Amino acid sequence: MAMRAVQSAVEAQIAAGTIQGSVNDFFPSEDPKWDSNVIEQMEWLKRYQNWVVYVMRNAIPKAINWSRLYKIK
């Protein structure tokens, strides 16, 4: 579920021309072995982390507050 959400979000960004490359460039499914001591690879790592945050905020369904629903009755 989360991987599909990231793929569709990255594909939308690529289609809009905001970013260039492929989905695998921005959100690899395997360990890309980025070295955080290399500036260019650190930037890729930061982008990856931002995509993970995006997934956590948007792809995971929010919990229902059942206590509020029971108060309505």
N, C-alpha and C positions, 0 to 999 in steps of 0.2 A: 504494500500500500504506500509506504513512504517513498520507496524507490520510484514508483510510478508518478507520484506527485512531483518529485524533483525532476524527473525526466520531462514531464509535460511543461513545467515551469522553465526549465533550461531551453527546451525546444521553442517555447514562445518567445524567449529573449533572443534566441538565434534568429527566428523568423522576423522579429521586429528590427533586427540589425543592431541591437544593443551590445551583443557580444558576438565574437566570431570563434568558430571551432565546432567541436562535436560535444555531445552530452558526456562522453567518456573523458574528455579533456577537463571538464569542470566538476564532474561528480563520478569518479572512477569506481567501478564495482569491485576492483581488486586493489591491494595495497600498492600505491604508486611509488613507494619508497622515497618520498620527498625528504630532503635534508633541511631542517629548520635553520641551519647555519648559512645556507646559501640564500641570498636575498630574493632571487627570482622564485625559487622553490618555496620560500616562506610566504610569498604573495599568493601562490597557488594554494598553499595550506590554509591561509586566511580565507580565501574564497570558498574553499571546501567547508570550512567551519561555518561560514555565513549561510551556506546552503543547508547544512545540518540544522542550524537555528531556524531557518525558514520552514523546514519540514516539521520541526517540533511545534512551531506556532500554528501552521496551517493545515497540515495533513492529518494530524492526530485528532480524532473527534473529542470534543469537549464533554466533560462529565455533566450529567443532568443533576441539578439540585432538587432532589426528590422532596426535601422538606418544604420547599416553596410550593411545589405542586400539591402537597397534602394540605397546606394552609388555605388553598383556594376553595376546597370543599366546604 
